[in-house]
Amino acid sequence: MNNIKSFLVNKERNIILLDAVDSTNNYAKRLASEDEPSGSVVIASSQTAGKGRLGRSFASPDGTGIYMSIIVRPDYDMETVSLLTSCMAVAAARAIDKLYGTDVKIKWVNDLYLGGRKICGILTEASVNSKGKAEFAVVGVGLNVKSIKNHFSKELLEIATSLEDETGKTVDLMRIAAEIINESDVLFPVLEKAEFIEEYRRRSCITGCDVIISKHGSELTAKAVGITDRAGLIVEYSDGTREVVTSGEARIKKS
């Protein structure tokens, strides 16, 4: 994994490479709390306790995927910090398309899809000070790259896939990680402008679908009708009322 810097535009950044870790987000947060600089990246070959949104686990078998977290020390408000997840989704999608010639889709808010199944999850965690400002944020990416057919359960294979399984192509893991970092370097400095939102909308695979909204312990059925300029999901209920969903989860309803 030591050739990653040959693929990076910014070769001066700190790259921490690990064979295994509980969670790259956890490791990156520990480093960030010890003043590790913005832009530093933690990459592991496997995670023993990979994390997804809403307290879920993220399957991270050895050598099959990219598990990495980027430390960001934002100079903007928490509303803008909340855009990091959707911004990274666009950055990762761009990187994958560049290397594989694909057309990756995004399911609000943090999942990348290919061939109708999930290939990537993104998790952003922030440390907030007493004034309500983010001291740092950690943006984690878990991407299934090599074949997962012999590593994931039958149940998981119904909803998840990998780049190799979908395209038949093998690309160096560090090359993909570097391209994701390079694309994030383009988008993160101009996060406040949210110029990536148009691309996020174009890549959306949830707009126009019936969805189940889960939040605060309840579930409601609605239709996803759009994405706001701040990456909120616009849904319309059967009575015609609309709501902007900014937290919780939206699952595409099976027909």
Secondary structure as GFF3:
##gff-version 3
##sequence-region A 1 255
A	DSSP	three_ten_helix	4	7	.	.	.	ID=ss1
A	DSSP	beta_strand	15	21	.	.	.	ID=ss2
A	DSSP	alpha_helix	24	33	.	.	.	ID=ss3
A	DSSP	beta_strand	41	47	.	.	.	ID=ss4
A	DSSP	three_ten_helix	53	55	.	.	.	ID=ss5
A	DSSP	beta_strand	65	72	.	.	.	ID=ss6
A	DSSP	alpha_helix	78	81	.	.	.	ID=ss7
A	DSSP	alpha_helix	84	100	.	.	.	ID=ss8
A	DSSP	beta_strand	105	107	.	.	.	ID=ss9
A	DSSP	beta_strand	111	114	.	.	.	ID=ss10
A	DSSP	beta_strand	117	128	.	.	.	ID=ss11
A	DSSP	beta_strand	134	144	.	.	.	ID=ss12
A	DSSP	alpha_helix	154	157	.	.	.	ID=ss13
A	DSSP	alpha_helix	163	167	.	.	.	ID=ss14
A	DSSP	alpha_helix	173	187	.	.	.	ID=ss15
A	DSSP	three_ten_helix	188	193	.	.	.	ID=ss16
A	DSSP	alpha_helix	197	203	.	.	.	ID=ss17
A	DSSP	beta_strand	210	215	.	.	.	ID=ss18
A	DSSP	beta_strand	218	227	.	.	.	ID=ss19
A	DSSP	beta_strand	233	236	.	.	.	ID=ss20
A	DSSP	beta_strand	242	245	.	.	.	ID=ss21
A	DSSP	beta_strand	249	252	.	.	.	ID=ss22
###
